[in-house]
Amino acid sequence: MLYIIASIIILGFVSAWLDKRYKRKLKQKIESGEIPKPQSSQTNDSECCGMHEICERESLLAAVSKDIEYYNDEELDVFKGRHSDSYSTAEIAEFGEVLYTLRSEEVAGWVRSLQLREIELPDPLKDEVLLIVGERREKS
């Protein structure tokens, strides 16, 4: 048992030493110009953070117009301020009815319209919306 513990400790020290050595060599290569200096990544909360799928979930078409466009879905305004996980099956069906009557190129705009109206899309429909929008983007 003592040998195992000692081996783990020694392995930890060797790993730390190798990591420090690697970082030092990398720094030397950057300073000598062999490797270009990495760009700093600054994130802006209003723009994409680089985690594309997560950003799509949070804000489809965030940079597009701030004008609210209705897609014959005025009845969904009653859901303003509700959380995406609080909808009943019948309420989810109301959203689904609108979603399934839209053309694929209208789905992203509809979701953006919901966001501008402060209406959260029900959780069960989010993956389907992302799939439709993703397929549409691949075709473009």
ChimeraX commands (.cxc) that place a marker at each C-alpha (Angstrom):
marker #1 position 0.00,0.00,0.00 radius 0.5
marker #1 position 2.88,2.31,0.86 radius 0.5
marker #1 position 4.41,1.69,-2.56 radius 0.5
marker #1 position 1.19,2.71,-4.28 radius 0.5
marker #1 position 0.90,5.96,-2.33 radius 0.5
marker #1 position 4.57,6.77,-2.94 radius 0.5
marker #1 position 4.17,6.04,-6.64 radius 0.5
marker #1 position 1.17,8.37,-6.89 radius 0.5
marker #1 position 3.06,11.17,-5.12 radius 0.5
marker #1 position 6.12,10.73,-7.34 radius 0.5
marker #1 position 3.91,10.63,-10.43 radius 0.5
marker #1 position 2.30,13.89,-9.32 radius 0.5
marker #1 position 5.66,15.61,-8.94 radius 0.5
marker #1 position 6.88,14.32,-12.31 radius 0.5
marker #1 position 3.66,15.52,-13.98 radius 0.5
marker #1 position 3.97,18.98,-12.43 radius 0.5
marker #1 position 7.61,19.23,-13.49 radius 0.5
marker #1 position 6.82,18.16,-17.07 radius 0.5
marker #1 position 3.93,20.62,-17.26 radius 0.5
marker #1 position 6.12,23.48,-16.03 radius 0.5
marker #1 position 8.83,22.53,-18.52 radius 0.5
marker #1 position 6.31,22.38,-21.38 radius 0.5
marker #1 position 4.88,25.81,-20.53 radius 0.5
marker #1 position 8.38,27.32,-20.32 radius 0.5
marker #1 position 9.31,25.94,-23.77 radius 0.5
marker #1 position 6.02,27.15,-25.21 radius 0.5
marker #1 position 6.60,30.62,-23.79 radius 0.5
marker #1 position 10.11,30.67,-25.30 radius 0.5
marker #1 position 8.75,29.69,-28.73 radius 0.5
marker #1 position 6.11,32.41,-28.58 radius 0.5
marker #1 position 8.69,35.02,-27.56 radius 0.5
marker #1 position 11.10,33.95,-30.33 radius 0.5
marker #1 position 8.32,34.11,-32.92 radius 0.5
marker #1 position 8.28,30.40,-33.82 radius 0.5
marker #1 position 4.64,30.20,-32.74 radius 0.5
marker #1 position 2.19,33.09,-33.18 radius 0.5
marker #1 position 0.88,34.66,-29.99 radius 0.5
marker #1 position -2.62,33.38,-29.17 radius 0.5
marker #1 position -5.39,35.96,-29.49 radius 0.5
marker #1 position -7.12,36.91,-26.27 radius 0.5
marker #1 position -10.74,35.89,-26.23 radius 0.5
marker #1 position -13.03,38.57,-24.93 radius 0.5
marker #1 position -16.68,37.71,-24.71 radius 0.5
marker #1 position -19.50,40.16,-24.95 radius 0.5
marker #1 position -22.72,39.09,-23.25 radius 0.5
marker #1 position -24.76,40.40,-26.16 radius 0.5
marker #1 position -22.87,38.30,-28.71 radius 0.5
marker #1 position -22.07,34.64,-29.12 radius 0.5
marker #1 position -19.68,33.23,-26.55 radius 0.5
marker #1 position -18.21,30.66,-28.94 radius 0.5
marker #1 position -20.32,27.84,-27.59 radius 0.5
marker #1 position -22.49,27.81,-30.69 radius 0.5
marker #1 position -25.12,25.30,-29.67 radius 0.5
marker #1 position -25.68,26.92,-26.29 radius 0.5
marker #1 position -25.91,30.38,-27.83 radius 0.5
marker #1 position -28.47,29.09,-30.33 radius 0.5
marker #1 position -30.54,27.76,-27.47 radius 0.5
marker #1 position -30.43,31.13,-25.72 radius 0.5
marker #1 position -30.84,33.55,-28.59 radius 0.5
marker #1 position -31.60,32.65,-32.18 radius 0.5
marker #1 position -30.95,35.53,-34.54 radius 0.5
marker #1 position -30.00,37.85,-31.67 radius 0.5
marker #1 position -28.35,40.41,-33.94 radius 0.5
marker #1 position -31.31,40.71,-36.29 radius 0.5
marker #1 position -34.04,43.36,-36.19 radius 0.5
marker #1 position -35.67,44.29,-32.91 radius 0.5
marker #1 position -39.08,44.61,-34.60 radius 0.5
marker #1 position -41.68,42.13,-33.40 radius 0.5
marker #1 position -43.26,40.14,-36.20 radius 0.5
marker #1 position -46.34,38.02,-35.56 radius 0.5
marker #1 position -46.85,34.66,-37.27 radius 0.5
marker #1 position -50.60,34.32,-36.64 radius 0.5
marker #1 position -49.68,33.50,-33.05 radius 0.5
marker #1 position -51.11,36.43,-31.11 radius 0.5
marker #1 position -52.77,33.96,-28.75 radius 0.5
marker #1 position -49.32,33.02,-27.42 radius 0.5
marker #1 position -48.93,36.47,-25.84 radius 0.5
marker #1 position -50.79,35.18,-22.78 radius 0.5
marker #1 position -47.65,33.13,-21.96 radius 0.5
marker #1 position -45.42,36.20,-21.54 radius 0.5
marker #1 position -43.16,35.79,-18.53 radius 0.5
marker #1 position -43.76,32.05,-18.09 radius 0.5
marker #1 position -40.81,29.71,-17.65 radius 0.5
marker #1 position -40.12,27.17,-20.38 radius 0.5
marker #1 position -40.64,24.24,-18.01 radius 0.5
marker #1 position -44.01,25.38,-16.63 radius 0.5
marker #1 position -46.28,24.66,-19.60 radius 0.5
marker #1 position -49.04,22.04,-19.55 radius 0.5
marker #1 position -49.45,19.52,-22.35 radius 0.5
marker #1 position -52.30,21.54,-23.87 radius 0.5
marker #1 position -50.22,24.73,-23.79 radius 0.5
marker #1 position -47.29,22.96,-25.44 radius 0.5
marker #1 position -49.71,21.80,-28.13 radius 0.5
marker #1 position -50.64,25.45,-28.81 radius 0.5
marker #1 position -47.00,26.26,-29.50 radius 0.5
marker #1 position -46.65,23.08,-31.55 radius 0.5
marker #1 position -49.65,24.01,-33.67 radius 0.5
marker #1 position -47.98,27.27,-34.65 radius 0.5
marker #1 position -44.57,25.62,-35.15 radius 0.5
marker #1 position -45.87,22.90,-37.43 radius 0.5
marker #1 position -47.73,25.36,-39.65 radius 0.5
marker #1 position -44.60,27.44,-40.29 radius 0.5
marker #1 position -42.28,26.95,-43.24 radius 0.5
marker #1 position -38.78,25.93,-42.19 radius 0.5
marker #1 position -37.36,29.32,-43.18 radius 0.5
marker #1 position -39.82,31.07,-40.83 radius 0.5
marker #1 position -38.98,29.09,-37.69 radius 0.5
marker #1 position -35.91,31.12,-36.64 radius 0.5
marker #1 position -37.82,34.37,-37.10 radius 0.5
marker #1 position -40.73,33.02,-35.09 radius 0.5
marker #1 position -38.46,32.03,-32.21 radius 0.5
marker #1 position -36.86,35.48,-32.34 radius 0.5
marker #1 position -40.33,37.03,-32.27 radius 0.5
marker #1 position -41.15,34.98,-29.17 radius 0.5
marker #1 position -37.94,36.15,-27.51 radius 0.5
marker #1 position -38.72,39.79,-28.24 radius 0.5
marker #1 position -42.19,39.29,-26.79 radius 0.5
marker #1 position -40.63,37.66,-23.68 radius 0.5
marker #1 position -42.31,34.33,-24.34 radius 0.5
marker #1 position -40.22,31.27,-23.59 radius 0.5
marker #1 position -40.51,28.31,-25.93 radius 0.5
marker #1 position -41.61,25.13,-24.09 radius 0.5
marker #1 position -38.72,22.79,-23.31 radius 0.5
marker #1 position -40.14,19.83,-25.29 radius 0.5
marker #1 position -40.11,21.91,-28.50 radius 0.5
marker #1 position -36.64,23.44,-28.16 radius 0.5
marker #1 position -34.71,20.51,-29.61 radius 0.5
marker #1 position -37.10,20.25,-32.52 radius 0.5
marker #1 position -36.77,23.96,-33.27 radius 0.5
marker #1 position -32.97,23.69,-33.16 radius 0.5
marker #1 position -33.12,20.74,-35.52 radius 0.5
marker #1 position -35.31,22.64,-38.01 radius 0.5
marker #1 position -33.12,25.76,-37.84 radius 0.5
marker #1 position -29.93,23.69,-38.11 radius 0.5
marker #1 position -31.18,21.83,-41.17 radius 0.5
marker #1 position -32.21,25.11,-42.75 radius 0.5
marker #1 position -28.74,26.58,-42.16 radius 0.5
marker #1 position -27.07,23.51,-43.66 radius 0.5
marker #1 position -29.13,23.89,-46.83 radius 0.5
marker #1 position -28.14,27.56,-47.17 radius 0.5
marker link #1:1,2 radius 0.2
marker link #1:2,3 radius 0.2
marker link #1:3,4 radius 0.2
marker link #1:4,5 radius 0.2
marker link #1:5,6 radius 0.2
marker link #1:6,7 radius 0.2
marker link #1:7,8 radius 0.2
marker link #1:8,9 radius 0.2
marker link #1:9,10 radius 0.2
marker link #1:10,11 radius 0.2
marker link #1:11,12 radius 0.2
marker link #1:12,13 radius 0.2
marker link #1:13,14 radius 0.2
marker link #1:14,15 radius 0.2
marker link #1:15,16 radius 0.2
marker link #1:16,17 radius 0.2
marker link #1:17,18 radius 0.2
marker link #1:18,19 radius 0.2
marker link #1:19,20 radius 0.2
marker link #1:20,21 radius 0.2
marker link #1:21,22 radius 0.2
marker link #1:22,23 radius 0.2
marker link #1:23,24 radius 0.2
marker link #1:24,25 radius 0.2
marker link #1:25,26 radius 0.2
marker link #1:26,27 radius 0.2
marker link #1:27,28 radius 0.2
marker link #1:28,29 radius 0.2
marker link #1:29,30 radius 0.2
marker link #1:30,31 radius 0.2
marker link #1:31,32 radius 0.2
marker link #1:32,33 radius 0.2
marker link #1:33,34 radius 0.2
marker link #1:34,35 radius 0.2
marker link #1:35,36 radius 0.2
marker link #1:36,37 radius 0.2
marker link #1:37,38 radius 0.2
marker link #1:38,39 radius 0.2
marker link #1:39,40 radius 0.2
marker link #1:40,41 radius 0.2
marker link #1:41,42 radius 0.2
marker link #1:42,43 radius 0.2
marker link #1:43,44 radius 0.2
marker link #1:44,45 radius 0.2
marker link #1:45,46 radius 0.2
marker link #1:46,47 radius 0.2
marker link #1:47,48 radius 0.2
marker link #1:48,49 radius 0.2
marker link #1:49,50 radius 0.2
marker link #1:50,51 radius 0.2
marker link #1:51,52 radius 0.2
marker link #1:52,53 radius 0.2
marker link #1:53,54 radius 0.2
marker link #1:54,55 radius 0.2
marker link #1:55,56 radius 0.2
marker link #1:56,57 radius 0.2
marker link #1:57,58 radius 0.2
marker link #1:58,59 radius 0.2
marker link #1:59,60 radius 0.2
marker link #1:60,61 radius 0.2
marker link #1:61,62 radius 0.2
marker link #1:62,63 radius 0.2
marker link #1:63,64 radius 0.2
marker link #1:64,65 radius 0.2
marker link #1:65,66 radius 0.2
marker link #1:66,67 radius 0.2
marker link #1:67,68 radius 0.2
marker link #1:68,69 radius 0.2
marker link #1:69,70 radius 0.2
marker link #1:70,71 radius 0.2
marker link #1:71,72 radius 0.2
marker link #1:72,73 radius 0.2
marker link #1:73,74 radius 0.2
marker link #1:74,75 radius 0.2
marker link #1:75,76 radius 0.2
marker link #1:76,77 radius 0.2
marker link #1:77,78 radius 0.2
marker link #1:78,79 radius 0.2
marker link #1:79,80 radius 0.2
marker link #1:80,81 radius 0.2
marker link #1:81,82 radius 0.2
marker link #1:82,83 radius 0.2
marker link #1:83,84 radius 0.2
marker link #1:84,85 radius 0.2
marker link #1:85,86 radius 0.2
marker link #1:86,87 radius 0.2
marker link #1:87,88 radius 0.2
marker link #1:88,89 radius 0.2
marker link #1:89,90 radius 0.2
marker link #1:90,91 radius 0.2
marker link #1:91,92 radius 0.2
marker link #1:92,93 radius 0.2
marker link #1:93,94 radius 0.2
marker link #1:94,95 radius 0.2
marker link #1:95,96 radius 0.2
marker link #1:96,97 radius 0.2
marker link #1:97,98 radius 0.2
marker link #1:98,99 radius 0.2
marker link #1:99,100 radius 0.2
marker link #1:100,101 radius 0.2
marker link #1:101,102 radius 0.2
marker link #1:102,103 radius 0.2
marker link #1:103,104 radius 0.2
marker link #1:104,105 radius 0.2
marker link #1:105,106 radius 0.2
marker link #1:106,107 radius 0.2
marker link #1:107,108 radius 0.2
marker link #1:108,109 radius 0.2
marker link #1:109,110 radius 0.2
marker link #1:110,111 radius 0.2
marker link #1:111,112 radius 0.2
marker link #1:112,113 radius 0.2
marker link #1:113,114 radius 0.2
marker link #1:114,115 radius 0.2
marker link #1:115,116 radius 0.2
marker link #1:116,117 radius 0.2
marker link #1:117,118 radius 0.2
marker link #1:118,119 radius 0.2
marker link #1:119,120 radius 0.2
marker link #1:120,121 radius 0.2
marker link #1:121,122 radius 0.2
marker link #1:122,123 radius 0.2
marker link #1:123,124 radius 0.2
marker link #1:124,125 radius 0.2
marker link #1:125,126 radius 0.2
marker link #1:126,127 radius 0.2
marker link #1:127,128 radius 0.2
marker link #1:128,129 radius 0.2
marker link #1:129,130 radius 0.2
marker link #1:130,131 radius 0.2
marker link #1:131,132 radius 0.2
marker link #1:132,133 radius 0.2
marker link #1:133,134 radius 0.2
marker link #1:134,135 radius 0.2
marker link #1:135,136 radius 0.2
marker link #1:136,137 radius 0.2
marker link #1:137,138 radius 0.2
marker link #1:138,139 radius 0.2
marker link #1:139,140 radius 0.2
view
